[in-house]
């Protein structure tokens, strides 16, 4: 998906990583490869961008190729990317866990994909309270293309600790995020103009995305969910069998 807050979130996700041309980065929920495209330009890191929807992965590769990007976009199963142990220096993502029910299983897999000193940084939605069935969240989830599976920060901490990660760090970026959503889709015509031959395929998708993000902004303004930037890294010496 397009992340209208890509510029705002980028520095928070990429800044702490200290990447260079030797680095290998996995991007989850890559959408059109926004973060990965920026990273290749800034530090020439190798980016492997994964999306679990075939159409989005194909669109992403075409879009990135038309912009001269070296990001490789592919469709992979979140629960088993096929990457070898210790492959990645970093894993990044924009809302990679919102639709994932078996978060514990995905985190366990990502733990193995990381190098021992690797880091995970992602932005995602988290419940303000502990009730995923509260009315605001339930109504919003029913309108989504895929079911929502939100958890509280504490629930996520418990899962990370059980797997072997150090205590996650959380930064609430909800105000910045909602402001970016409200402004971003004024640029839709610019995106279509830059898309060239891809424009006819992109137009219905962009309309759908605009509706999607407006619903998300409404949920965040209700206060029942917040957007957090989350940092994770394995315990020193942790080894999960």
Secondary structure, DSSP 8 states (H G I E B T S, - for coil): ---TTHHHHHHHHHGGG---TT-EEEEES-TTTHHHHHHHHHH--EEEEEES-HHHHHHHHHHHHHTT---EEEE-BTTB----TT-EEEEEEES-STT-S-HHHHHHHHHHHEEEEEEEEEEEEEESSS-TT-HHHHHHHHTSSS-----BHHHHHHHHHHHTB---EEEE-HHHHHHHHHHHGGGHHHHHHHHGGGHHHHHHHHHHHHHHHHHHHHHHHHTSEEEEEEEE-B-TT----
